[in-house]
Amino acid sequence: MSRTASYLALVNAGMILFLVMSKLEDYGFDIEIEKYFFPLLIMGFVVLGIFGWLEDYLGFHKLEREHIEERNPYMKQILDRLESIEKKIK
């Protein structure tokens, strides 16, 4: 479901780009939407991909997931049990 929401967000970004370009034409900027829409959309996807790769490469995604999972009550119980098992083993 999360992946579907991500795909819908990309479609939404494309629609917003189209609306912005349409409004620029209304304000007197001569923009050929058919000519620039898809290159700008693809360029935006590439930039999002680069930022996503950079976030993963630098470890920000892993840190974010760790903090989210620490707040999850079930995961907190599992982590506490693992810590107690580690203490017993030592």
N, C-alpha and C positions, 0 to 999 in steps of 0.2 A: 504494500500500500504506500509505503514511503517512496519507493521508486516511481510509482505512478504519479504521486504528487510532484515529484521532481520533474517528470516529463510535462505535466500540466503547467508547471511554473515556466518551463522553457517556451511552451506555446504562448503563455500569457506574456512573456517578454517580447515575443515576436509581434503580438497584437499591439502592445504598448508602443513598440518601435514604429509600427505602421501608423498608429494614431498620431504620434509625435511628428512624423514626417508629413502626414496629411495637414496637420495644423500649421506647420512651417509654410506649406504652400498657401494656406489661407492668409498668412501674414505677409505674403509678397515674396517669399524666397522661392526661386524657380528651381524646384527639385523634381527630377523624374523618378517617381517612386519605384517604377518597374526596374529602373536601371540600378538603383542603389540599395533597394530593400534587402535582397538576398545576400549580396556581398557584406553588408553591414551586419546582418543576422548571423552569417557564418563566422565573421570576424569576432562577433560577441561570444559565440559558442567556443571559439578557439581561446579567447581570453579567459573565459570561465574555466575551460579545461586546464589552462596553464596555471591559473590560481589554485585550482583543486589539486593539481599535481604538486605544486609548491607547498601547499598546506600539508599534504600527506608526507612529502619529502622532509620537511622541517619538523614533523612530528606533532603539529598542532592538533590534528584530528585525533591522534591517540590520546593526547592529554585531555582533550575535551571529553572523549568517551570515558576515560577513567573517572573524571569528576562527575559525570552524569551517573555512571554506575555506582559510585560511592553513595549517592543520594537515594538510590533504589533500595527499598527496605529488604527485599529478598536477597539482592546481591550483597547487601551489608551483612546479613546473617551468614551467607556463604563465606564471605571474606573473614568474618570473625571466627567461624569454625576452622577455616584453613589456618589462621594464625594460631589458634589453640593447638591444632595438630602439629604445627611446626615447633611450638614450644615444647610439647611432649616429646617429640623426636629428638630435640637438642638435649 
